[in-house]
């Protein structure tokens, strides 16, 4: 192996050696602890340390790195205290996730590291978001994100590289090509020979390096970072290496030919670099012995402190408390300075005023810039805010949601428009596994609003008409808002943007231009998490939200002298249990209705809660109504039959007669 020091001093070369030695010796200790059942799982990076250490050492300490399973050297080179790292591995309180996640599934803004989630690919989009935030504030910083060759098969890989290239984002995509995705060899993962072949297709520079040569890696990353600090553009670096142990220790290595191990053992990154330094007389055998002894002492001291650390107390209250970042949103009353606005105008007005209030806010989505969005919510916005803040995106929902999280890490806000709520499936993983879980896992809030034009009644068929709020209702860490009228649409959108947590904001397309009312012209905030009693009554409670509020109003008119209390939930997660309980205790009869298909809808959870917590107040079974359990049909008559509007009237009469 040939090493080229270029202009590195002896001290720099020695520091690199100490940095690459540390993760190797930690790994050897961890393998012992694994056999002793003192840690539960281990993903070994033995044989790949040069990539982690060389990359990290080449960057400035305040530049973000997004590592993967086998990048222990990133954490150690950033000088994370070993006791905290070992506590993390053992699921203890001083770990970065308080026992809530394992190994390297954590981030720490103190050390500018964002750890992985098990799905691998989403990290790449998050790196784009950090880079975009840096670019917007003209902070000349590089961001480096790791991917294995196996993880590159995921769609997130393509989306993130494509967006980075289109937007000229200063991201280094470090591909660790070790020849296997778990047990699947590269020739069963992709047909090209090297990842550098992909660079030109994306319109970015691509470099191949010997991933076992720490100096090659260091120089490649240092040069790439220096380039993009001056001229922001992404660069792909392919590091050729090999995994000397199993995907994780339990999986073994029987699927790998022995000759590969024999050949790659000769290219050991630690041993070869050590020989180079000895041959150049930069270090001596006695130096090596002394440094190894010192590192082993540090490891043992770190383990001792970690062993003294406590396992987290199981406090239900604390676990629930940490789901959301603390919200300090101040409620601002709507002024009496009002004009008539349609639902669509109120949404646009709120979004515009929030952009004025928060200069760090960016709106992203397909066709939202010059075109103004398919529903014209952002029409004319680029004239006031420019294309940096009103950003057209490629068709890549997953990457854009990941970018929103990355921007949150840099303390910026984002509103992401799904062109139709149906298309959110393409970004589902980022929402439910990254946005929703990040604060609970490592204290990082996701200051992201996902706008969701939703609902049927417009003859748009099964892929543009779904009510899919229940998909997210089951996911702790998200908030879900679904306003039924223009004034609350504006106030709740402002609240969602002000809130530091991820909010799924549903807007019924059928209400956009069919519903108007007097709406305050000034900025105001309506509280998230509070239902509204639209009509007070004593005989029956209707609990609903969105378009179904208007169906319920119509149904109430057919009941004659029966007094109906209408509760508009407005916020679906967290939903207002107090208001619901108070109403049920007053009336004793309940109908819960929604536009979503009945089976698995939010109404089922609310009905169960009422049955358990308000049983003694009930004078009739809790009744529900929703759409048919079919996809949304295209034909207008079929769609009318699908929707529950007429069935709500029938069910309400049945409940009144019970």
Secondary structure as UniProt FT lines:
FT   TURN            6..7
FT   HELIX           10..35
FT   TURN            36..37
FT   TURN            46..47
FT   HELIX           49..58
FT   TURN            61..62
FT   STRAND          65..66
FT   TURN            69..70
FT   HELIX           72..77
FT   TURN            78..79
FT   HELIX           82..89
FT   TURN            90..91
FT   TURN            93..94
FT   TURN            96..99
FT   TURN            103..104
FT   STRAND          107..108
FT   TURN            109..112
FT   STRAND          113..114
FT   TURN            118..119
FT   HELIX           122..136
FT   TURN            137..138
FT   STRAND          143..148
FT   TURN            149..150
FT   HELIX           151..153
FT   HELIX           155..166
FT   TURN            167..168
FT   STRAND          171..177
FT   STRAND          180..181
FT   TURN            182..183
FT   STRAND          184..185
FT   HELIX           186..188
FT   HELIX           196..202
FT   STRAND          205..210
FT   TURN            211..212
FT   HELIX           214..230
FT   STRAND          235..240
FT   HELIX           249..251
FT   TURN            254..255
FT   HELIX           258..265
FT   TURN            266..267
FT   HELIX           269..279
FT   TURN            280..281
FT   HELIX           285..308
FT   HELIX           316..321
FT   TURN            322..323
FT   STRAND          338..342
FT   HELIX           343..357
FT   TURN            359..360
FT   STRAND          361..365
FT   TURN            366..367
FT   TURN            370..371
FT   TURN            374..375
FT   TURN            377..380
FT   HELIX           381..385
FT   TURN            387..389
FT   STRAND          390..392
FT   HELIX           397..409
FT   TURN            410..411
FT   STRAND          413..418
FT   HELIX           421..427
FT   HELIX           428..429
FT   HELIX           430..435
FT   TURN            436..437
FT   HELIX           438..442
FT   STRAND          448..454
FT   TURN            462..463
FT   HELIX           470..473
FT   TURN            476..477
FT   STRAND          479..482
FT   HELIX           486..498
FT   STRAND          503..508
FT   HELIX           509..511
FT   TURN            512..514
FT   STRAND          516..520
FT   TURN            528..529
FT   STRAND          532..535
FT   STRAND          540..544
FT   TURN            546..547
FT   HELIX           548..556
FT   TURN            557..558
FT   TURN            560..561
FT   STRAND          564..568
FT   STRAND          571..573
FT   HELIX           577..587
FT   STRAND          590..597
FT   TURN            599..600
FT   HELIX           602..613
FT   HELIX           615..617
FT   STRAND          623..627
FT   HELIX           636..642
FT   HELIX           645..657
//
